[in-house]
Amino acid sequence: MPRIIIVGTSGAGKSTLGEQAAQALGVPFLELDALFWLPGWVQETDDVFREKVAAAVAAEDWVAGGNYSRARDLIWQRADTLVWLDFPLRLTLWRLLRRTITRIVTQEDLWQTGNRESWRSQFFSRESLFLWAIRSHGRYRRQYHDLLKYPEYSHLVVYRFSTPDEAAHWLRHLSK
């Protein structure tokens, strides 16, 4: 049974690809953000977050999306496949912009928490996902390159995609 973790910069499309892969495989999708964020944009404590993640990845099969280093050991050890969306920063920022504007306009309730994105938080705040994406893009690229050399992750089948077309091709060829 598949256990796939999808990683990449904010806006790369982890959740979208993860949901599509989970649907294609007929397995649950684990949205790590949904396990982490509480109402009012409060972050779950590390201990409780790790408990939630451990329970979720104990399942026989799943697809998960997210970069949470605080639970990486739990997820990556249990995964059999890692999909790295290593897209150019300009593409992830464009995707993030489209997603953010849509969420603000529709007032989408994120992860059934009542949390919603706003113009202020996303465009006029130090907590902006755009700033996070810019700051984390190069760091993730270096970090994942190094982490994937660790012996404890040598069991992972790794797919590193530099374009959405590569990811779409992989998705088309998924099977049960």
Residue frames as a rotation matrix with the C-alpha (Angstrom) as fourth column:
MET 1
0.573 0.820 0.000 0.00
0.820 -0.573 0.000 0.00
0.000 0.000 -1.000 0.00
PRO 2
-0.048 -0.635 0.771 1.27
0.582 -0.645 -0.495 3.50
0.812 0.425 0.401 -0.81
ARG 3
0.603 0.100 -0.791 2.44
0.705 -0.531 0.470 5.97
-0.373 -0.842 -0.391 1.80
ILE 4
-0.017 -0.517 0.856 3.46
0.869 -0.431 -0.243 9.15
0.494 0.740 0.457 -0.01
ILE 5
0.246 0.010 -0.969 4.68
0.611 -0.777 0.148 12.47
-0.752 -0.629 -0.197 1.42
ILE 6
0.326 -0.090 0.941 4.60
0.825 -0.459 -0.330 15.52
0.461 0.884 -0.076 -0.86
VAL 7
0.192 -0.386 -0.902 6.90
0.685 -0.606 0.405 18.42
-0.703 -0.696 0.148 0.03
GLY 8
-0.235 -0.325 0.916 7.77
0.876 -0.480 0.055 21.78
0.421 0.815 0.397 -1.51
THR 9
-0.981 -0.193 -0.036 7.57
0.193 -0.919 -0.345 25.52
0.034 -0.345 0.938 -1.03
SER 10
-0.268 0.915 -0.301 4.27
0.336 -0.204 -0.919 27.13
-0.903 -0.347 -0.253 -0.03
GLY 11
0.260 0.485 -0.835 2.25
-0.617 -0.582 -0.530 27.55
-0.743 0.653 0.148 -3.20
ALA 12
-0.734 -0.627 -0.260 3.93
-0.603 0.426 0.675 24.73
-0.312 0.653 -0.690 -5.10
GLY 13
-0.014 0.821 -0.571 0.77
-0.873 0.268 0.407 22.63
0.487 0.504 0.714 -5.09
LYS 14
-0.913 -0.406 0.047 1.36
-0.367 0.762 -0.533 20.03
0.180 -0.504 -0.845 -2.37
SER 15
-0.511 0.786 0.348 -2.27
-0.277 0.233 -0.932 19.86
-0.814 -0.573 0.099 -1.29
THR 16
0.313 0.647 -0.695 -3.67
-0.877 -0.084 -0.473 19.88
-0.365 0.758 0.541 -4.80
LEU 17
-0.196 -0.462 -0.865 -1.36
-0.744 0.645 -0.176 17.12
0.639 0.609 -0.470 -6.01
GLY 18
-0.945 -0.186 0.270 -1.80
-0.326 0.623 -0.711 15.23
-0.036 -0.759 -0.650 -2.75
GLU 19
-0.162 0.967 0.196 -5.60
-0.537 0.080 -0.840 15.27
-0.828 -0.241 0.506 -3.01
GLN 20
0.412 0.291 -0.864 -5.43
-0.910 0.176 -0.375 14.15
0.043 0.940 0.337 -6.64
ALA 21
-0.520 -0.680 -0.517 -2.95
-0.605 0.720 -0.339 11.35
0.603 0.136 -0.786 -5.88
ALA 22
-0.831 0.265 0.490 -5.00
-0.337 0.461 -0.821 10.16
-0.443 -0.847 -0.294 -2.91
GLN 23
0.207 0.965 -0.162 -8.13
-0.708 0.033 -0.705 10.09
-0.675 0.261 0.690 -5.05
ALA 24
0.206 -0.193 -0.959 -6.35
-0.890 0.370 -0.265 8.20
0.406 0.909 -0.096 -7.85
LEU 25
-0.716 -0.596 -0.363 -5.07
-0.366 0.764 -0.531 5.63
0.594 -0.248 -0.765 -5.36
GLY 26
0.297 0.918 -0.261 -8.25
-0.065 0.292 0.954 5.44
0.953 -0.267 0.147 -3.29
VAL 27
-0.189 -0.442 -0.877 -6.42
0.895 0.289 -0.339 6.31
0.403 -0.849 0.341 -0.06
PRO 28
0.717 0.470 -0.514 -6.84
0.665 -0.683 0.303 9.10
-0.209 -0.559 -0.802 2.53
PHE 29
0.097 -0.659 0.746 -5.20
0.418 -0.653 -0.632 12.49
0.903 0.373 0.212 2.07
LEU 30
0.334 -0.102 -0.937 -3.51
0.930 -0.127 0.345 13.86
-0.154 -0.987 0.053 5.20
GLU 31
0.451 -0.135 0.882 -3.45
0.252 -0.929 -0.271 17.65
0.856 0.344 -0.385 5.15
LEU 32
-0.241 -0.642 -0.728 -0.72
0.886 0.162 -0.435 18.41
0.397 -0.750 0.530 7.68
ASP 33
-0.820 0.013 0.572 -1.86
-0.107 -0.985 -0.132 22.03
0.562 -0.169 0.809 7.97
ALA 34
0.183 0.981 0.071 -5.24
-0.389 0.006 0.921 20.73
0.903 -0.196 0.382 9.20
LEU 35
0.475 -0.091 -0.875 -3.46
0.676 0.675 0.296 18.88
0.564 -0.732 0.382 12.00
PHE 36
-0.493 -0.847 -0.197 -1.34
0.817 -0.374 -0.438 21.92
0.298 -0.377 0.877 12.91
TRP 37
-0.856 0.133 0.500 -3.66
-0.120 -0.991 0.059 24.95
0.503 -0.010 0.864 12.80
LEU 38
-0.493 0.709 -0.504 -6.31
0.844 0.249 -0.475 25.58
-0.211 -0.659 -0.721 15.44
PRO 39
0.510 0.736 0.445 -9.04
0.789 -0.606 0.099 28.26
0.342 0.301 -0.890 15.32
GLY 40
0.962 -0.099 -0.254 -7.75
0.016 -0.910 0.414 31.82
-0.272 -0.403 -0.874 15.51
TRP 41
0.627 -0.765 -0.146 -4.55
-0.226 0.000 -0.974 30.87
0.745 0.644 -0.173 13.69
VAL 42
0.437 -0.467 0.769 -3.21
-0.847 0.074 0.526 29.28
-0.302 -0.881 -0.363 16.88
GLN 43
-0.114 -0.584 -0.804 -0.50
-0.696 0.625 -0.355 26.68
0.709 0.519 -0.477 16.31
GLU 44
0.885 0.348 -0.310 -0.93
-0.092 0.782 0.616 23.26
0.457 -0.517 0.724 17.87
THR 45
0.485 -0.755 0.441 1.70
-0.734 -0.077 0.675 22.42
-0.476 -0.651 -0.592 20.49
ASP 46
-0.268 -0.692 -0.671 4.54
-0.919 0.393 -0.039 20.27
0.290 0.606 -0.741 19.21
ASP 47
-0.872 -0.093 0.481 3.59
-0.321 0.850 -0.417 17.34
-0.370 -0.518 -0.771 21.45
VAL 48
0.033 0.966 0.255 -0.05
-0.111 0.257 -0.960 17.29
-0.993 0.004 0.116 20.39
PHE 49
0.433 0.061 -0.899 0.84
-0.871 -0.227 -0.435 17.88
-0.231 0.972 -0.045 16.74
ARG 50
-0.594 -0.733 -0.331 3.25
-0.781 0.624 0.018 14.95
0.193 0.269 -0.944 16.79
GLU 51
-0.663 0.442 0.604 0.58
-0.104 0.745 -0.659 12.77
-0.741 -0.500 -0.448 18.44
LYS 52
0.414 0.862 -0.291 -1.91
-0.392 -0.120 -0.912 13.70
-0.821 0.492 0.288 15.71
VAL 53
0.184 -0.440 -0.879 0.64
-0.978 0.007 -0.208 13.02
0.097 0.898 -0.429 12.97
ALA 54
-0.814 -0.532 0.233 1.72
-0.565 0.818 -0.108 9.70
-0.133 -0.219 -0.967 14.50
ALA 55
-0.262 0.809 0.527 -1.90
-0.039 0.536 -0.843 8.53
-0.964 -0.241 -0.108 14.65
ALA 56
0.579 0.523 -0.625 -2.56
-0.585 -0.268 -0.765 9.62
-0.568 0.809 0.151 11.05
VAL 57
0.071 -0.635 -0.769 0.54
-0.955 0.178 -0.236 7.99
0.287 0.751 -0.594 9.53
ALA 58
-0.598 -0.207 0.775 -0.04
-0.532 0.825 -0.191 4.76
-0.600 -0.526 -0.603 11.45
ALA 59
0.524 0.852 -0.012 -2.68
-0.518 0.307 -0.798 3.96
-0.676 0.424 0.602 8.84
GLU 60
0.322 -0.326 0.889 -1.92
0.507 0.852 0.129 1.32
-0.800 0.409 0.440 6.20
ASP 61
-0.350 -0.386 0.854 -1.88
0.936 -0.189 0.298 3.78
0.047 0.903 0.427 3.30
TRP 62
0.580 0.483 -0.656 -2.08
0.522 -0.839 -0.157 7.53
-0.626 -0.251 -0.738 2.76
VAL 63
-0.042 -0.586 0.809 -0.85
0.791 -0.514 -0.331 10.54
0.610 0.626 0.485 0.87
ALA 64
0.450 0.115 -0.885 0.30
0.755 -0.578 0.309 13.49
-0.476 -0.808 -0.347 3.00
GLY 65
0.289 -0.345 0.893 1.21
0.634 -0.629 -0.449 17.03
0.717 0.696 0.037 2.07
GLY 66
0.976 0.056 0.211 3.41
-0.092 -0.773 0.628 19.36
0.198 -0.632 -0.749 4.08
ASN 67
0.248 -0.966 0.077 6.87
0.013 -0.077 -0.997 20.39
0.969 0.248 -0.007 5.22
TYR 68
0.790 0.168 0.589 6.64
-0.505 -0.365 0.782 20.19
0.346 -0.916 -0.203 9.00
SER 69
-0.145 -0.949 -0.281 10.15
-0.384 0.316 -0.868 19.51
0.912 -0.018 -0.410 10.28
ARG 70
-0.388 0.028 0.921 8.76
-0.922 -0.025 -0.387 19.02
0.012 -0.999 0.036 13.81
ALA 71
0.387 0.549 0.741 7.15
-0.509 0.797 -0.324 15.76
-0.769 -0.251 0.588 12.60
ARG 72
0.275 -0.328 -0.904 9.38
-0.943 0.091 -0.319 14.90
0.187 0.940 -0.285 9.64
ASP 73
-0.757 -0.637 0.148 10.91
-0.654 0.737 -0.173 11.89
0.001 -0.228 -0.974 11.38
LEU 74
-0.346 0.715 0.608 7.44
-0.201 0.576 -0.792 10.37
-0.916 -0.396 -0.056 11.97
ILE 75
0.628 0.680 -0.379 6.25
-0.455 -0.075 -0.887 10.96
-0.631 0.730 0.262 8.42
TRP 76
0.257 -0.594 -0.763 9.36
-0.943 0.018 -0.332 10.23
0.211 0.805 -0.555 6.39
GLN 77
-0.714 -0.524 0.464 10.21
-0.634 0.765 -0.112 7.07
-0.296 -0.374 -0.879 8.33
ARG 78
-0.210 0.753 0.623 6.74
0.016 0.640 -0.768 5.67
-0.977 -0.152 -0.147 7.62
ALA 79
0.556 0.411 -0.722 6.49
-0.647 -0.330 -0.687 6.89
-0.521 0.850 0.083 4.00
ASP 80
0.274 -0.493 0.825 7.67
0.545 0.787 0.289 4.77
-0.792 0.370 0.485 1.11
THR 81
-0.008 -0.193 0.981 7.66
0.958 -0.283 -0.048 7.58
0.287 0.940 0.187 -1.47
LEU 82
-0.045 -0.044 -0.998 8.62
0.456 -0.890 0.019 11.25
-0.889 -0.454 0.060 -1.34
VAL 83
0.256 0.169 0.952 7.46
0.932 -0.303 -0.197 13.66
0.255 0.938 -0.235 -4.02
TRP 84
-0.240 -0.451 -0.860 9.39
0.601 -0.765 0.233 16.92
-0.762 -0.461 0.455 -4.00
LEU 85
0.668 0.474 0.574 7.80
0.742 -0.484 -0.464 19.80
0.058 0.736 -0.675 -5.89
ASP 86
-0.082 -0.839 -0.538 10.99
0.624 -0.464 0.629 21.75
-0.777 -0.284 0.561 -6.56
PHE 87
0.484 0.398 0.779 9.48
0.867 -0.340 -0.364 24.38
0.120 0.852 -0.510 -8.84
PRO 88
-0.536 -0.662 0.523 11.03
0.597 -0.736 -0.320 27.77
0.597 0.141 0.790 -9.62
LEU 89
-0.696 0.216 -0.685 10.23
0.557 -0.438 -0.705 30.44
-0.453 -0.872 0.185 -7.05
ARG 90
-0.855 0.385 -0.347 8.47
-0.489 -0.821 0.296 32.65
-0.171 0.422 0.890 -9.59
LEU 91
-0.500 0.693 -0.520 6.03
-0.134 0.531 0.837 29.82
0.855 0.488 -0.173 -10.38
THR 92
-0.408 0.356 -0.841 5.28
0.852 0.480 -0.210 29.07
0.328 -0.802 -0.499 -6.73
LEU 93
-0.816 0.112 -0.567 4.74
0.210 -0.856 -0.473 32.79
-0.538 -0.505 0.675 -6.03
TRP 94
-0.760 0.574 -0.305 2.34
-0.572 -0.369 0.733 33.04
0.308 0.731 0.609 -8.99
ARG 95
-0.339 0.633 -0.696 0.41
0.294 0.774 0.561 29.99
0.894 -0.014 -0.449 -7.76
LEU 96
-0.578 0.065 -0.814 0.40
0.813 -0.044 -0.581 31.35
-0.074 -0.997 -0.028 -4.22
LEU 97
-0.928 0.236 -0.288 -0.95
-0.239 -0.971 -0.025 34.68
-0.285 0.046 0.957 -5.46
ARG 98
-0.527 0.765 -0.371 -3.82
-0.427 0.140 0.893 33.01
0.735 0.629 0.253 -7.36
ARG 99
-0.286 0.386 -0.877 -4.67
0.637 0.760 0.127 30.76
0.716 -0.522 -0.463 -4.42
THR 100
-0.759 -0.083 -0.646 -4.50
0.604 -0.460 -0.650 33.59
-0.243 -0.884 0.399 -1.88
ILE 101
-0.867 0.473 -0.155 -6.73
-0.498 -0.828 0.259 35.94
-0.006 0.302 0.953 -3.86
THR 102
-0.330 0.768 -0.549 -9.27
-0.149 0.532 0.833 33.16
0.932 0.357 -0.061 -4.38
ARG 103
-0.350 0.154 -0.924 -9.29
0.826 0.516 -0.227 32.31
0.441 -0.843 -0.308 -0.67
ILE 104
-0.903 0.003 -0.430 -9.66
0.243 -0.822 -0.516 35.96
-0.355 -0.570 0.741 0.34
VAL 105
-0.741 0.643 -0.194 -12.47
-0.606 -0.513 0.608 36.65
0.291 0.568 0.770 -2.14
THR 106
-0.105 0.729 -0.676 -14.39
-0.097 0.669 0.737 33.46
0.990 0.143 0.000 -1.27
GLN 107
-0.015 -0.011 1.000 -13.60
-0.964 -0.264 -0.017 33.74
0.264 -0.964 -0.007 2.46
GLU 108
0.261 0.032 -0.965 -12.71
-0.176 0.984 -0.015 30.03
0.949 0.174 0.262 2.42
ASP 109
0.702 0.003 0.712 -12.76
-0.708 0.102 0.698 28.42
-0.070 -0.995 0.074 5.86
LEU 110
-0.009 -0.830 -0.557 -9.36
-0.698 0.404 -0.591 26.73
0.716 0.383 -0.584 6.06
TRP 111
-0.724 -0.382 -0.575 -9.31
-0.046 0.858 -0.512 23.26
0.689 -0.344 -0.638 7.60
GLN 112
0.220 0.942 -0.252 -12.72
0.363 0.161 0.918 23.77
0.905 -0.294 -0.307 9.21
THR 113
-0.397 -0.474 -0.786 -11.15
0.911 -0.101 -0.400 26.01
0.110 -0.875 0.472 11.84
GLY 114
0.727 0.625 -0.284 -12.84
0.629 -0.772 -0.088 29.29
-0.274 -0.115 -0.955 10.95
ASN 115
-0.140 -0.858 -0.495 -9.41
0.261 -0.514 0.817 30.56
-0.955 -0.015 0.296 9.84
ARG 116
0.779 0.359 0.513 -9.54
0.597 -0.175 -0.783 32.75
-0.191 0.917 -0.351 6.78
GLU 117
-0.395 -0.904 0.161 -6.85
0.906 -0.355 0.230 34.58
-0.151 0.237 0.960 4.85
SER 118
0.688 0.576 -0.442 -7.09
0.507 -0.817 -0.276 38.36
-0.520 -0.034 -0.854 4.59
TRP 119
0.736 -0.416 0.534 -5.55
0.295 -0.512 -0.807 41.09
0.609 0.751 -0.254 2.47
ARG 120
0.679 -0.457 0.575 -3.83
-0.696 -0.649 0.307 42.46
0.233 -0.609 -0.758 5.55
SER 121
0.589 -0.450 0.671 -2.32
-0.333 0.622 0.709 39.16
-0.736 -0.641 0.216 6.72
GLN 122
0.557 -0.339 0.759 -1.14
0.667 0.726 -0.165 38.08
-0.495 0.598 0.630 3.30
PHE 123
0.414 -0.363 0.835 0.04
0.730 -0.415 -0.543 41.37
0.543 0.834 0.093 1.79
PHE 124
0.290 -0.260 0.921 0.79
-0.311 -0.936 -0.166 43.72
0.905 -0.238 -0.352 4.70
SER 125
0.869 0.040 0.494 2.19
-0.488 0.236 0.840 41.49
-0.083 -0.971 0.225 7.43
ARG 126
-0.194 -0.981 0.019 5.47
-0.981 0.193 -0.016 39.91
0.012 -0.022 -1.000 8.42
GLU 127
-0.314 0.195 0.929 3.47
-0.295 0.910 -0.290 36.64
-0.903 -0.365 -0.228 8.68
SER 128
0.395 0.497 -0.773 2.72
-0.848 -0.125 -0.514 36.72
-0.352 0.859 0.372 4.95
LEU 129
0.630 -0.118 0.768 2.99
0.211 0.977 -0.023 33.41
-0.748 0.177 0.640 3.11
PHE 130
0.924 -0.325 0.199 4.73
0.122 -0.242 -0.962 35.29
0.361 0.914 -0.184 0.30
LEU 131
0.355 -0.824 0.441 7.56
-0.896 -0.435 -0.091 36.29
0.266 -0.362 -0.893 2.62
TRP 132
0.339 -0.178 0.924 7.64
-0.507 0.793 0.338 32.73
-0.792 -0.583 0.178 3.97
ALA 133
0.886 0.037 0.462 7.86
0.328 0.655 -0.681 31.30
-0.328 0.755 0.568 0.44
ILE 134
0.749 -0.645 0.151 10.66
-0.284 -0.518 -0.807 33.67
0.598 0.562 -0.571 -0.53
ARG 135
0.198 -0.691 0.695 12.62
-0.980 -0.151 0.129 32.92
0.016 -0.707 -0.707 2.65
SER 136
0.254 -0.021 0.967 12.09
-0.481 0.864 0.146 29.16
-0.839 -0.503 0.209 2.61
HIS 137
0.928 0.222 -0.298 12.47
-0.363 0.371 -0.855 28.30
-0.079 0.902 0.425 -1.08
GLY 138
0.275 -0.914 -0.299 16.27
-0.602 0.079 -0.795 28.15
0.750 0.399 -0.528 -1.20
ARG 139
-0.359 -0.371 0.857 16.51
-0.926 0.259 -0.276 26.70
-0.119 -0.892 -0.436 2.30
TYR 140
0.531 0.611 0.587 14.14
-0.487 0.787 -0.378 23.83
-0.693 -0.085 0.716 1.42
ARG 141
0.846 -0.241 -0.475 16.12
-0.393 0.318 -0.863 23.15
0.359 0.917 0.174 -1.74
ARG 142
-0.195 -0.978 0.072 19.36
-0.722 0.094 -0.685 22.80
0.663 -0.186 -0.725 0.23
GLN 143
-0.293 0.128 0.948 17.75
-0.891 0.323 -0.319 21.02
-0.347 -0.938 0.019 3.17
TYR 144
0.723 0.637 0.268 15.90
-0.494 0.747 -0.446 18.37
-0.484 0.190 0.854 1.18
HIS 145
0.576 -0.609 -0.545 18.94
-0.479 0.289 -0.829 17.70
0.663 0.738 -0.126 -0.97
ASP 146
-0.475 -0.812 0.339 20.95
-0.727 0.146 -0.670 17.01
0.495 -0.565 -0.660 2.20
LEU 147
-0.105 0.514 0.851 18.23
-0.868 0.371 -0.331 15.16
-0.486 -0.773 0.407 4.14
LEU 148
0.820 0.517 -0.247 17.66
-0.567 0.667 -0.484 12.70
-0.085 0.537 0.839 1.33
LYS 149
0.074 -0.872 -0.483 21.26
-0.512 0.383 -0.769 11.52
0.856 0.304 -0.419 1.76
TYR 150
-0.263 -0.142 0.954 20.60
-0.961 0.127 -0.246 10.42
-0.086 -0.982 -0.170 5.36
PRO 151
-0.930 -0.166 -0.327 20.58
-0.220 0.966 0.135 6.63
0.294 0.198 -0.935 5.80
GLU 152
-0.712 0.697 0.087 17.28
0.201 0.320 -0.926 6.72
-0.673 -0.641 -0.368 7.70
TYR 153
0.226 0.811 -0.539 15.60
-0.459 -0.400 -0.793 8.02
-0.859 0.427 0.282 4.55
SER 154
-0.701 -0.617 -0.357 17.34
-0.606 0.252 0.755 5.72
-0.375 0.746 -0.550 2.06
HIS 155
-0.646 0.528 0.551 14.19
0.475 0.843 -0.251 3.57
-0.597 0.099 -0.796 1.82
LEU 156
0.186 0.795 -0.578 12.26
-0.031 -0.583 -0.812 6.40
-0.982 0.168 -0.084 0.16
VAL 157
-0.176 -0.089 0.980 11.56
0.976 0.111 0.186 6.33
-0.125 0.990 0.067 -3.55
VAL 158
-0.186 -0.005 -0.983 12.13
0.284 -0.957 -0.049 9.99
-0.941 -0.288 0.179 -4.45
TYR 159
0.120 0.256 0.959 10.54
0.981 -0.178 -0.075 11.94
0.151 0.950 -0.273 -7.27
ARG 160
-0.281 -0.262 -0.923 11.91
0.419 -0.899 0.127 15.46
-0.863 -0.352 0.362 -7.65
PHE 161
0.223 0.495 0.840 9.85
0.974 -0.084 -0.210 17.47
-0.034 0.865 -0.501 -10.09
SER 162
-0.681 -0.526 -0.509 11.02
0.494 -0.843 0.212 20.81
-0.541 -0.108 0.834 -11.44
THR 163
-0.866 0.484 -0.123 7.91
-0.439 -0.620 0.650 21.48
0.239 0.617 0.750 -13.55
PRO 164
-0.195 0.890 0.412 4.18
-0.735 0.145 -0.662 20.95
-0.649 -0.432 0.626 -13.06
ASP 165
0.390 0.319 -0.864 4.17
-0.869 0.439 -0.230 18.83
0.306 0.840 0.449 -16.24
GLU 166
-0.582 -0.656 -0.480 6.52
-0.398 0.745 -0.536 16.33
0.710 -0.121 -0.694 -14.61
ALA 167
-0.843 0.329 0.427 4.21
-0.372 0.219 -0.902 16.08
-0.390 -0.919 -0.062 -11.60
ALA 168
0.153 0.952 -0.266 1.17
-0.883 0.011 -0.469 15.71
-0.444 0.306 0.842 -13.85
HIS 169
0.031 -0.235 -0.972 2.89
-0.725 0.663 -0.184 12.90
0.688 0.710 -0.150 -15.77
TRP 170
-0.922 -0.385 -0.033 3.63
-0.231 0.619 -0.751 11.09
0.309 -0.685 -0.660 -12.50
LEU 171
-0.518 0.801 0.301 0.03
-0.574 -0.065 -0.816 11.53
-0.634 -0.595 0.494 -11.38
ARG 172
0.251 0.626 -0.738 -1.35
-0.967 0.191 -0.167 10.11
0.036 0.756 0.653 -14.65
HIS 173
-0.074 -0.401 -0.913 0.72
-0.463 0.825 -0.325 6.97
0.883 0.399 -0.246 -14.13
LEU 174
-0.677 -0.052 0.734 -0.29
-0.725 0.215 -0.654 6.27
-0.123 -0.975 -0.183 -10.52
SER 175
-0.072 0.700 -0.710 -2.14
-0.419 0.625 0.659 3.03
0.905 0.345 0.249 -10.03
LYS 176
0.637 0.404 0.657 -3.54
-0.760 0.186 0.623 1.00
0.129 -0.896 0.425 -7.17
